[in-house]
Amino acid sequence: MTQPRGVSRLLSRLAGADESVLRQIPSERPRFIQMALVLLTTALIAVVSMTFAMHDGLDVPMAVAVLIGIVWGFMIINLDRMLVLGIGSSRTRGRLLALALPRLFIALIISMVVSTPLVLRIFDTEVELKIHKNQLAESAWQKEREGNSFEKQRKTDLEAKIATAKDTLGGKLPQTVTTPRLQAARERVDDLTKDQDKKRAARDRKYEEWQCELYGQGPRCHRATDLPGPGPLAEAKKRQYDAAQRAYAKVTGKLATANASVRTAQNEITNNRNELLVKAQQQARTDLVTWEKQLAEINTVLKSRADEGTRINTANNNISAQIQALFQLSEEDGALGTMHLVLFLLFVLFEMLPVTVKVLMNLGPITPYETEVQLRDNSRIIQSEAYHDVDRIIAQDRAQVRTEIEKDMRQREKQLGLDVNKYVAKEMQTVIGRSLHDWSTRLQTALPSNASTAQANGNNAPPTIQLRPVTPLPDENDL
């Protein structure tokens, strides 16, 4: 049998094959090599995708991006291999579906992550153009926002004041130069103008009421009498109109006088122009220093904001901005959107190939390799069960031996206790017998001495036995 080359063995192991089984069934090796090539294809796509994502999206140097891409490809091939091997060789449709669905979902998520940088790379030119347009729109919005800010309005006001101050220093008397007399005259004119407007409105209203009483016509004649022509009411309305006309003429005369006062005060300013110009120039010099300082501070603030906004706007070209631009282009251009979707689904299909191929292979008949693996697994299971049975029998025998030993030990301890008890009882009986014998002997020795003493005294009474303390009954110590 021809031995497989190292690359073939490596690819077979990558696909999860058992080399010992493949040696017996070499015809199954191409199937595992094909699966390994599918895994390597998805890993290669993942390497390229992550390299583009790091280099284009995060501005990572190409060498570092390639290294990160290789690590990412290793992770992807490891995950795909785990998903494929987790399905096993199940042929039951329900179980196969239960095993495949979660793995297909995980593969779908991984494929979406992997395919996005590749799609962005393909539409790189369109995406960059769209990002540039977005940046221009953002810059315009920032300028509009700055134009409505307080600092911008303050800058415009200060620039107008500085221009007026420079004109004053150039010899032009500002229009705002005034005197207390001119200011009072202008205020008087403003008040009389407002009063004149009120008096004119009152006069016109009285005139219309008078005309309504005379002729019964007019836009507001609904309150007039029904009989036109002169009469008491018409005369009364005429007197009211005359009074309003006199009041209007009076305030008009006062206004003419006030306007004359304004002209007189202005002529005084014109006659005293040199003196007022000198005072205005002195004030302009003082104000100009303050205003220019304030304008410089505001310009610094506005420039800082503009630079920061420009920096953020210019830097907004990362991968998230690219994805946003791509989806905006897809919404704006139907053809580009369709192409985007097609390419995205294509790369998704590539990334889901390992799990999909494994599911399709399991839908076919059982292969010789799977049969051999199943037989080996069953043999291992039977062997393992036999080992467990032997171990169980040995454990039972050991337990029985320990039980018998313990039982024999208990019996011997019982017999030993009985023998000890017999011996102790026998010895106690001997000791008690000897103690009683000694006691009896001492008692018999004491009896004759008491009888002779009684006969010597001539007493026929029976002798009295007196037990001396030297002849006590045997106690526990004697025993």
PAMI-360430 format. One record per residue (C-alpha): residue in three letters; x, y, z. Coordinates in steps of 0.1 Angstrom, whole numbers, plus 5000, padded with zeros to 4 digits. Layout:
N
ALAXYZ
...
//
This chain:
479
MET500050005000
THR501450344991
GLN502050565021
PRO500450915019
ARG502651215018
GLY503051445048
VAL500851715032
SER498051475027
ARG498251345063
LEU498351705076
LEU495251795055
SER493451485066
ARG494151565103
LEU492951925097
ALA489651785085
GLY489351565117
ALA490251235102
ASP491750935121
GLU494950835104
SER494750475116
VAL491350435099
LEU492450605067
ARG495350355064
GLN492750085063
ILE490450275040
PRO492650505018
SER489850574994
GLU488250805020
ARG491351035022
PRO490351264992
ARG487051355009
PHE488851475040
ILE491451665019
GLN488651845001
MET487051945035
ALA490452065047
LEU490852275015
VAL487452425021
LEU488552525057
LEU491752675043
THR489852875017
THR487653035044
ALA490753095065
LEU492553265036
ILE489553485030
ALA489553575067
VAL493253665065
VAL492753895035
SER489654055051
MET491254135084
THR494354265067
PHE492254515047
ALA490254605078
MET493354685098
HIS495254865070
ASP492355055054
GLY490055105084
LEU492555165113
ASP495655275093
VAL497754995107
PRO501054935089
MET500754665063
ALA503254425079
VAL501454445112
ALA498054415094
VAL499254095077
LEU500353945110
ILE497054035126
GLY495253885096
ILE497153555100
VAL496153535136
TRP492553605127
GLY492753335100
PHE494053085125
MET491053165148
ILE488553135120
ILE489952795108
ASN489852675144
LEU486252785149
ASP485152635115
ARG486952315124
MET485152295157
LEU481752365141
VAL482352095114
LEU483551825139
GLY480751905163
ILE478251785138
GLY479751435137
SER478351165115
SER474651185125
ARG472151085098
THR468951145117
ARG467251445101
GLY465951595133
ARG469251555152
LEU471251675122
LEU468951985120
ALA469352055157
LEU473152025154
ALA473352225122
LEU471152525129
PRO473152675158
ARG476352615139
LEU474952775107
PHE473953075127
ILE477453115142
ALA478953065108
LEU476553335095
ILE477753585121
ILE481353505114
SER480853545077
MET479253885081
VAL482254005101
VAL484653865076
SER482953975044
THR482454345053
PRO486054455049
LEU486254275015
VAL483154455002
LEU484454785014
ARG487754714996
ILE485954644963
PHE483954974966
ASP486955164979
THR486755454954
GLU483055514958
VAL483255494995
GLU486155744997
LEU484155984975
LYS481055954997
ILE483156005029
HIS484556325013
LYS481056445006
ASN479956365041
GLN482956555054
LEU482156865033
ALA478556855046
GLU479756825081
SER482157125076
ALA479257335062
TRP477057235092
GLN479857335116
LYS480357675099
GLU476557735101
ARG476657645138
GLU479657875144
GLY477858155125
ASN474958135150
SER477158115180
PHE477558395206
GLU481258425198
LYS480558485161
GLN477958755168
ARG480258915193
LYS483058905167
THR480859085141
ASP479959355166
LEU483559415176
GLU484659435140
ALA482059695133
LYS483159895164
ILE486759865155
ALA486059985119
THR484160285133
ALA486960365157
LYS489560355129
ASP487360585108
THR487260825138
LEU491060815141
GLY491160885103
GLY489261215108
LYS485661095103
LEU483261205130
PRO481160915139
GLN477360935135
THR476960825171
VAL478561155184
THR476061345203
THR475461605231
PRO473061615260
ARG470961875242
LEU470861675210
GLN470061355229
ALA467161525248
ALA465861675216
ARG465861335198
GLU464061175228
ARG461461455227
VAL460961395189
ASP460461025195
ASP457861085222
LEU455961345202
THR456061115171
LYS454360845190
ASP451861095204
GLN451261235170
ASP450460885157
LYS447860835185
LYS446361175178
ARG446061105141
ALA444360775147
ALA441860935171
ARG441161225146
ASP440560975118
ARG438260775139
LYS436261075150
TYR436061195114
GLU434660865102
GLU432060865130
TRP430961215119
GLN430761105083
CYS428660805092
GLU426161025110
LEU425961255079
TYR425760995051
GLY425260655068
GLN428060495048
GLY431460365057
PRO433260035069
ARG432360105106
CYS429060275103
HIS427059985120
ARG426660195151
ALA425360505134
THR421760605132
ASP419560495103
LEU418660855093
PRO421461025073
GLY421861405073
PRO422761675098
GLY421261635132
PRO422161655169
LEU424261345168
ALA426061465137
GLU426761795154
ALA428161615185
LYS430361395163
LYS431661705145
ARG432561875177
GLN434461565188
TYR436261555155
ASP437161925158
ALA438561865192
ALA440661565179
GLN441861785150
ARG442962055174
ALA444861805195
TYR446561665165
ALA447462015152
LYS448862095186
VAL451061785189
THR452161845152
GLY453262195162
LYS455262055192
LEU456861795169
ALA457962065145
THR459462265173
ALA461261945186
ASN462661875151
ALA463862235149
SER465662175183
VAL467261865169
ARG468562055138
THR469862335161
ALA471762085183
GLN473161915151
ASN474262255138
GLU476062315171
ILE477861975167
THR478862075132
ASN480162405144
ASN482062235172
ARG483261945150
ASN486961975157
GLU486461975194
LEU484161685193
LEU486361495169
VAL489361525193
LYS487261385221
ALA485961105199
GLN489461015188
GLN490661005224
GLN487860775233
ALA488460565201
ARG492060515210
THR491060375244
ASP488260165231
LEU490360035202
VAL492859865224
THR490159685245
TRP488159585214
GLU491159445195
LYS492159245226
GLN488659105229
LEU488559035191
ALA491958845193
GLU490558625222
ILE487358545203
ASN489358465171
THR491458225192
VAL488458055205
LEU486758035171
LYS489957905155
SER490457645182
ARG486857515177
ALA487257525139
ASP490557335141
GLU489157075164
GLY486057025142
THR488256995111
ARG490556745129
ILE487556535140
ASN485956565106
THR489056475087
ALA489756175110
ASN486256045105
ASN487255795078
ASN487555485099
ILE485855155092
SER482555265108
ALA482455575085
GLN483255355056
ILE480355125064
GLN477955415068
ALA479055565035
LEU478655225018
PHE475055185030
GLN474255545021
LEU475555474986
SER473455154984
GLU470355364993
GLU471155634968
ASP472155414939
GLY470055104932
ALA472554934909
LEU475354984934
GLY473054854962
THR472354544943
MET476054484936
HIS476754534973
LEU474154284983
VAL475354024957
LEU479054054968
PHE478054045004
LEU476053725000
LEU478853574979
PHE481453615007
VAL478853495032
LEU478453185012
PHE482253125011
GLU482453165049
MET479552925055
LEU480952655031
PRO482552425058
VAL479352385078
THR477152365047
VAL479352105030
LYS479451895062
VAL475651905065
LEU475251805028
MET477751515033
ASN475751385062
LEU472651375041
GLY474251105020
PRO474750735028
ILE477050625055
THR480650595042
PRO483050305049
TYR485150545070
GLU482250625093
THR481350255095
GLU484850165106
VAL484950445131
GLN481550335145
LEU482849975148
ARG485950095166
ASP483850305189
ASN481550015197
SER484549795203
ARG486050055227
ILE482650085245
ILE482449695249
GLN486049685260
SER485449965285
GLU482349795298
ALA484249465302
TYR487049655321
HIS484349805343
ASP482749465349
VAL486149315359
ASP486849605382
ARG483349565397
ILE483849185404
ILE487349245419
ALA485849525441
GLN483049295452
ASP485549015460
ARG487749245480
ALA484649375499
GLN483549015506
VAL487048915519
ARG487149225541
THR483649135554
GLU484648775563
ILE487848885580
GLU485949135601
LYS483348865609
ASP486048615620
MET487748885641
ARG484448955659
GLN483848585666
ARG487348545680
GLU486948845702
LYS483748705715
GLN485248365723
LEU488248535740
GLY485848735761
LEU483948415772
ASP487248235781
VAL488348535801
ASN485048545819
LYS485248175828
TYR488748205841
VAL487848505862
ALA484748335876
LYS486848025885
GLU489448225902
MET486848425921
GLN485248095933
THR488647975946
VAL489348295964
ILE485848305980
GLY486247935991
ARG489548006007
SER488248316024
LEU485248126039
HIS487547846050
ASP489848086069
TRP486848256084
SER485347926096
THR488647826111
ARG488948156131
LEU485348106143
GLN485947756155
THR489047866174
ALA487048136193
LEU484047896204
PRO485847666230
SER487347966250
ASN483848106257
ALA482347776268
SER485047706295
THR484648046310
ALA480947986315
GLN481347656333
ALA483947796358
ASN481448056370
GLY478747786377
ASN476347926355
ASN474147686337
ALA473147936311
PRO474147866276
PRO477348006266
THR477448346249
ILE479448366218
GLN481248696214
LEU482748766180
ARG485948956183
PRO486949206158
VAL489848986147
THR487348746131
PRO485348956107
LEU483348826078
PRO485148816045
ASP484849146026
GLU485549255991
ASN489249295998
ASP489448936011
LEU487648825980
//
